[in-house]
Amino acid sequence: MANIPPEVDSFVGNNTYVDADVFQLWVEGNSASEASMILQQRGALGAPGITGATPEFLLADISDQFRTYIMLEKWLQFPPRLNEQWTFQMDTVTQAMLINTLSPTYKYYALMYYEFEDTVMREILGKKLSSRQRKDLDEVSEKTGVNLRSCRRQFDNAKRIFKTVEELTGGLVQNIRIHFLLSEDLAKKYSTVVFIAGNRFETNKRKLQYLTFKDYYNCAQAMMTYWTSPLTDEANADADVEREFLMELRDLRILLDKEKEHKTLVCQRLKSKVSERIYVEVEHNFKVYSRTLINIAYGLNHSKELKDLFIDLVEKYIEPCKHLQWPSSDMKTFLDVFTDAGTEIDVIKSQPNLKSVFKRYMDGITVCLLAMYHN
């Protein structure tokens, strides 16, 4: 009787386990030994259910996990590929944790692969995303106190997203979400980086050093909402300021010919809404404030003027208001009244397109001024 080979069923499992704490330590740029020491300080060896663990065992486990993350990194850099690869099998919750596509409820996974430190991105913002700049990240690390490896990851992520979406048509935030599967909040933060880099705004002059990433975020989101085409919503805002809009801003100089009428309307509405001191200041110097706002608008069709928008706002508007100690609430009231009154002047009111251009400009510039008006 012939020997019948036995039937053997085999199963090979390759379920990749990702420890959120260890992954975060890797993302932050720690070495395996540094991560081991941090976890020991947090009491990892004495955690409930863990017996007989030694520092050597913990270090070996972390080193093994770090090797996995290094191999995973090429897919993390292009998140849609994470769903397509078969080398590392993982559930959808783990995939989402790695690239930060989970809802804000999952605050535990705050600093995953595409997350960044605002302080680091503020230093990167406005600089050319080039290999040369990457070599200078040791200065960023020293200034912010963030690990150099983490600074490099954040720089590389910003550069990768910028290169991927800068030439794409359609909404900037939406394109970032499609190509990198990021949460809407994180995609909007990256859209700020792309928008400022793409339009080459100056952000690093000495007088601008007080501004934070959040300030530039608020400015960029406002400009993307009001100054790009199509004028729809934040998710569909374009990456470039609309050239036709910038050209049409030159027509706003017609307001300077109607300055007396504009001043009368503004002062009538402002008197009961701001302090007496600010009202008197506006009444005496309306021409200065009006011409500053309109002349900035007039020049934005030139590339250099657009590039220097933030420095112009600081030097020509914010610094004088700080010197006069304008309360931010009074500044907001004045800008709102200035805008509403301007749209009701006959020469503007009778031209719907010009009225729209003026409103779009003032809506955007108001957000910028209020965001930048602080010490």
C-alpha positions as CSV (number, residue, x, y, z in Angstrom):
1,M,0.0,0.0,0.0
2,A,1.4,3.3,-1.1
3,N,2.3,5.8,1.6
4,I,-0.2,8.6,1.6
5,P,1.4,11.9,2.5
6,P,-0.4,13.6,5.4
7,E,-2.5,16.6,4.7
8,V,-1.2,19.7,6.4
9,D,-3.0,23.0,6.7
10,S,-0.8,25.9,7.3
11,F,-1.5,29.6,8.0
12,V,1.0,32.4,8.1
13,G,0.0,35.5,9.8
14,N,1.6,38.9,9.4
15,N,-0.6,41.2,11.4
16,T,1.4,44.3,12.2
17,Y,1.0,45.7,15.6
18,V,1.7,49.4,16.1
19,D,2.1,50.6,19.7
20,A,0.9,54.3,19.6
21,D,3.3,55.4,22.4
22,V,6.3,53.8,20.7
23,F,5.3,55.1,17.3
24,Q,4.9,58.6,18.6
25,L,8.4,58.4,20.1
26,W,9.8,57.3,16.8
27,V,7.9,60.1,15.0
28,E,9.4,62.6,17.4
29,G,12.8,61.6,16.3
30,N,14.0,59.6,19.4
31,S,16.5,56.8,19.0
32,A,15.5,53.3,20.3
33,S,17.6,53.8,23.5
34,E,16.1,57.3,24.1
35,A,12.6,55.9,23.6
36,S,13.3,53.1,26.0
37,M,14.5,55.5,28.7
38,I,11.4,57.7,28.2
39,L,9.1,54.7,28.6
40,Q,10.9,53.5,31.7
41,Q,10.5,56.9,33.2
42,R,6.8,56.6,32.5
43,G,6.7,53.3,34.4
44,A,6.5,50.9,31.4
45,L,8.3,48.1,33.2
46,G,5.9,48.2,36.1
47,A,2.7,48.5,34.2
48,P,-0.2,46.2,35.2
49,G,0.0,42.7,33.5
50,I,3.8,43.0,32.8
51,T,6.0,40.8,34.9
52,G,9.7,39.9,34.5
53,A,10.3,42.6,31.9
54,T,13.8,44.0,31.9
55,P,15.3,47.2,30.4
56,E,17.1,45.0,27.9
57,F,13.9,43.3,26.9
58,L,12.1,46.7,26.5
59,L,15.0,48.1,24.4
60,A,14.9,45.0,22.2
61,D,11.2,45.3,21.7
62,I,11.4,49.0,20.8
63,S,14.3,48.4,18.4
64,D,12.2,45.8,16.7
65,Q,9.2,48.1,16.4
66,F,11.5,51.0,15.1
67,R,12.8,48.7,12.4
68,T,9.2,48.0,11.4
69,Y,8.4,51.7,11.3
70,I,11.5,52.4,9.1
71,M,10.3,49.8,6.6
72,L,6.7,51.3,6.8
73,E,7.9,54.8,6.2
74,K,7.9,54.7,2.4
75,W,4.2,54.0,2.5
76,L,3.5,56.5,5.2
77,Q,5.0,59.2,2.9
78,F,2.2,58.4,0.4
79,P,-0.7,57.3,2.5
80,P,-3.0,55.9,-0.2
81,R,-0.3,53.2,-0.9
82,L,-0.7,52.1,2.7
83,N,-4.1,50.6,1.7
84,E,-2.6,48.9,-1.3
85,Q,0.5,47.3,0.1
86,W,0.5,43.7,1.4
87,T,3.8,43.6,3.2
88,F,2.3,44.9,6.4
89,Q,-1.2,43.8,7.1
90,M,-3.1,46.0,9.6
91,D,-6.6,47.0,10.3
92,T,-8.1,50.3,9.1
93,V,-8.0,51.8,12.6
94,T,-4.2,51.3,12.8
95,Q,-3.7,52.7,9.3
96,A,-5.7,55.8,10.2
97,M,-3.8,56.2,13.4
98,L,-0.5,56.2,11.5
99,I,-1.4,59.0,9.1
100,N,-3.9,61.0,11.3
101,T,-7.2,60.4,9.5
102,L,-9.1,59.8,12.7
103,S,-11.6,62.3,14.1
104,P,-10.5,64.8,16.8
105,T,-11.8,62.4,19.4
106,Y,-8.6,60.4,19.1
107,K,-6.4,63.0,20.8
108,Y,-4.2,60.2,22.0
109,Y,-2.8,59.9,18.5
110,A,-2.0,63.6,18.3
111,L,1.5,63.5,16.9
112,M,1.5,60.9,14.2
113,Y,3.5,60.9,11.0
114,Y,2.1,63.9,9.2
115,E,1.5,66.0,12.3
116,F,3.9,68.9,12.9
117,E,4.9,71.3,15.6
118,D,3.7,74.9,14.8
119,T,7.0,76.3,16.1
120,V,8.9,74.2,13.6
121,M,6.6,75.0,10.7
122,R,6.8,78.7,11.6
123,E,10.6,78.6,11.0
124,I,10.1,76.7,7.7
125,L,7.3,78.9,6.5
126,G,8.1,81.2,3.6
127,K,11.4,79.6,2.9
128,K,12.2,77.7,-0.3
129,L,11.5,74.0,0.3
130,S,14.9,72.9,-1.1
131,S,17.7,70.5,-0.2
132,R,19.8,73.5,0.8
133,Q,17.2,74.6,3.4
134,R,17.0,71.1,4.7
135,K,20.7,71.3,5.6
136,D,20.0,74.3,7.8
137,L,17.4,72.5,10.0
138,D,19.9,72.1,12.9
139,E,19.3,75.9,13.5
140,V,15.6,75.2,13.6
141,S,16.1,72.3,16.0
142,E,18.2,74.5,18.3
143,K,15.8,77.4,18.2
144,T,12.6,75.3,18.8
145,G,14.0,72.6,21.0
146,V,12.6,69.9,18.7
147,N,14.7,66.9,17.8
148,L,16.6,67.3,14.5
149,R,15.2,64.1,13.1
150,S,11.7,65.3,13.8
151,C,12.5,68.7,12.1
152,R,13.7,66.8,9.0
153,R,10.5,64.7,8.9
154,Q,8.3,67.8,9.2
155,F,10.3,69.6,6.5
156,D,10.2,66.6,4.2
157,N,6.5,66.2,4.7
158,A,5.8,69.8,3.9
159,K,8.0,69.7,0.8
160,R,6.4,66.4,-0.4
161,I,2.9,67.9,-0.1
162,F,3.9,71.1,-1.8
163,K,5.5,69.3,-4.7
164,T,2.5,67.0,-5.1
165,V,-0.3,69.6,-5.1
166,E,1.2,72.9,-6.3
167,E,0.3,72.3,-10.0
168,L,-3.0,70.5,-9.4
169,T,-6.3,72.1,-10.4
170,G,-9.2,72.2,-7.9
171,G,-9.4,72.9,-4.2
172,L,-6.2,73.0,-2.3
173,V,-7.5,71.5,0.9
174,Q,-9.4,68.8,-1.0
175,N,-6.4,67.9,-3.1
176,I,-4.2,67.5,0.0
177,R,-6.9,65.3,1.6
178,I,-7.2,63.1,-1.5
179,H,-3.5,62.6,-2.0
180,F,-2.5,62.2,1.6
181,L,-5.7,61.1,3.4
182,L,-5.3,63.7,6.1
183,S,-7.9,65.1,8.4
184,E,-9.5,68.3,7.3
185,D,-7.9,70.3,10.1
186,L,-4.4,69.0,9.3
187,A,-5.0,69.5,5.5
188,K,-5.9,73.1,6.2
189,K,-2.7,73.6,8.1
190,Y,-0.7,72.2,5.2
191,S,-2.7,74.3,2.8
192,T,-1.3,77.4,4.6
193,V,2.3,76.2,4.0
194,V,1.5,75.5,0.3
195,F,-0.3,78.8,-0.2
196,I,2.4,80.9,1.4
197,A,5.2,79.1,-0.4
198,G,3.4,79.1,-3.8
199,N,2.7,82.8,-3.7
200,R,6.2,83.5,-2.3
201,F,5.0,85.7,0.6
202,E,7.8,87.2,2.7
203,T,7.4,85.9,6.3
204,N,10.9,86.1,7.7
205,K,11.8,89.8,7.9
206,R,12.8,91.0,11.4
207,K,9.5,92.9,11.9
208,L,7.6,89.8,11.1
209,Q,9.3,87.6,13.7
210,Y,6.6,88.1,16.3
211,L,4.0,86.5,14.1
212,T,3.2,82.8,14.8
213,F,2.2,80.0,12.6
214,K,-1.4,80.5,13.8
215,D,-1.3,84.1,12.7
216,Y,-0.2,83.1,9.2
217,Y,-2.7,80.3,9.2
218,N,-5.6,82.7,9.8
219,C,-4.3,85.1,7.1
220,A,-3.8,82.4,4.5
221,Q,-7.2,80.8,5.2
222,A,-8.8,84.3,4.7
223,M,-7.0,85.0,1.5
224,M,-7.8,81.5,0.1
225,T,-11.5,82.1,1.0
226,Y,-11.8,85.6,-0.4
227,W,-9.0,86.2,-2.9
228,T,-8.7,83.0,-4.9
229,S,-10.8,81.6,-7.7
230,P,-13.3,80.1,-7.6
231,L,-14.8,82.0,-4.7
232,T,-16.7,79.2,-3.0
233,D,-15.5,77.6,0.2
234,E,-12.3,76.8,2.1
235,A,-12.1,73.2,0.8
236,N,-12.4,74.3,-2.8
237,A,-10.2,77.4,-2.6
238,D,-7.4,77.5,-5.1
239,A,-3.7,77.7,-4.3
240,D,-3.1,81.0,-6.1
241,V,-4.4,84.5,-5.6
242,E,-6.7,85.3,-8.5
243,R,-4.8,87.5,-11.0
244,E,-8.0,89.1,-12.4
245,F,-9.0,90.0,-8.8
246,L,-5.6,91.6,-8.2
247,M,-5.9,93.6,-11.4
248,E,-9.4,94.8,-10.5
249,L,-8.2,96.1,-7.1
250,R,-6.6,99.0,-9.0
251,D,-10.1,100.3,-9.7
252,L,-10.7,100.9,-5.9
253,R,-8.7,104.1,-6.1
254,I,-12.0,105.7,-7.2
255,L,-12.8,105.6,-3.5
256,L,-10.1,108.2,-2.9
257,D,-12.1,110.6,-5.1
258,K,-15.1,110.0,-2.8
259,E,-13.1,110.3,0.4
260,K,-15.2,113.0,1.9
261,E,-18.4,111.1,1.4
262,H,-16.9,107.9,2.7
263,K,-15.6,109.7,5.8
264,T,-19.0,111.1,6.6
265,L,-20.7,107.7,6.4
266,V,-18.0,106.1,8.5
267,C,-18.0,108.8,11.2
268,Q,-21.8,108.8,11.5
269,R,-21.8,105.0,12.1
270,L,-18.7,104.9,14.2
271,K,-19.4,107.5,16.9
272,S,-21.4,105.3,19.2
273,K,-19.4,102.1,18.6
274,V,-15.9,103.1,19.6
275,S,-14.2,105.1,22.4
276,E,-14.2,108.8,22.1
277,R,-10.4,108.8,21.7
278,I,-10.5,106.5,18.7
279,Y,-13.4,108.3,17.2
280,V,-11.5,111.6,17.3
281,E,-8.5,109.9,15.8
282,V,-10.5,108.6,12.9
283,E,-12.2,111.9,12.4
284,H,-8.9,113.8,12.2
285,N,-6.9,111.2,10.2
286,F,-9.5,109.3,8.1
287,K,-7.5,110.1,5.0
288,V,-4.4,108.3,6.4
289,Y,-6.3,105.1,7.2
290,S,-8.3,105.1,4.0
291,R,-5.4,105.8,1.7
292,T,-3.2,103.2,3.4
293,L,-5.8,100.5,2.8
294,I,-6.6,101.5,-0.7
295,N,-3.0,102.0,-1.8
296,I,-2.0,98.6,-0.5
297,A,-4.9,97.1,-2.6
298,Y,-3.8,99.1,-5.6
299,G,-0.3,97.7,-5.6
300,L,-1.1,94.0,-5.1
301,N,-1.2,93.3,-8.8
302,H,2.6,93.7,-8.8
303,S,4.5,90.5,-7.7
304,K,6.8,92.3,-5.3
305,E,3.9,94.2,-3.6
306,L,2.0,90.9,-3.1
307,K,5.1,89.2,-1.8
308,D,5.6,92.0,0.7
309,L,2.0,92.2,1.8
310,F,2.7,91.2,5.4
311,I,5.5,93.6,5.9
312,D,3.5,96.4,4.4
313,L,0.6,95.7,6.7
314,V,2.9,95.8,9.7
315,E,4.8,98.9,8.7
316,K,2.0,101.0,7.2
317,Y,-1.0,100.0,9.4
318,I,-0.3,97.9,12.4
319,E,2.7,99.7,13.9
320,P,1.0,103.1,13.7
321,C,-2.1,101.6,15.4
322,K,0.1,100.1,18.1
323,H,1.7,103.4,18.7
324,L,-1.7,105.0,19.1
325,Q,-2.8,102.1,21.3
326,W,-5.8,101.1,19.3
327,P,-7.9,98.4,21.1
328,S,-8.3,95.4,18.8
329,S,-12.0,95.6,19.3
330,D,-12.1,99.2,18.0
331,M,-9.9,98.2,15.1
332,K,-12.4,95.5,14.1
333,T,-15.3,97.9,14.4
334,F,-13.6,100.5,12.3
335,L,-12.7,98.0,9.6
336,D,-16.2,96.6,9.5
337,V,-17.8,100.1,9.3
338,F,-15.2,101.2,6.7
339,T,-16.2,98.2,4.6
340,D,-20.0,98.6,4.9
341,A,-19.9,102.3,4.3
342,G,-17.7,101.8,1.2
343,T,-20.2,99.5,-0.4
344,E,-22.9,102.1,-0.1
345,I,-21.1,104.9,-1.8
346,D,-22.9,105.4,-5.2
347,V,-19.9,105.0,-7.4
348,I,-19.3,101.5,-5.7
349,K,-22.9,100.6,-5.2
350,S,-23.8,101.2,-8.9
351,Q,-21.1,98.7,-10.1
352,P,-21.8,95.2,-8.7
353,N,-18.5,93.8,-9.7
354,L,-16.5,96.7,-8.2
355,K,-18.6,96.3,-5.0
356,S,-17.8,92.6,-4.9
357,V,-14.0,93.3,-5.4
358,F,-14.0,95.9,-2.6
359,K,-15.9,93.6,-0.2
360,R,-13.6,90.6,-1.0
361,Y,-10.5,92.7,-0.5
362,M,-11.7,94.2,2.8
363,D,-13.0,90.8,4.2
364,G,-9.6,89.3,3.6
365,I,-7.5,92.2,4.8
366,T,-9.6,92.6,7.9
367,V,-8.9,89.0,9.0
368,C,-5.2,89.5,8.3
369,L,-4.9,92.8,10.3
370,L,-6.8,91.4,13.3
371,A,-4.7,88.2,13.3
372,M,-1.5,90.2,13.1
373,Y,-2.4,92.9,15.6
374,H,-0.7,91.8,18.8
375,N,2.6,92.0,20.5
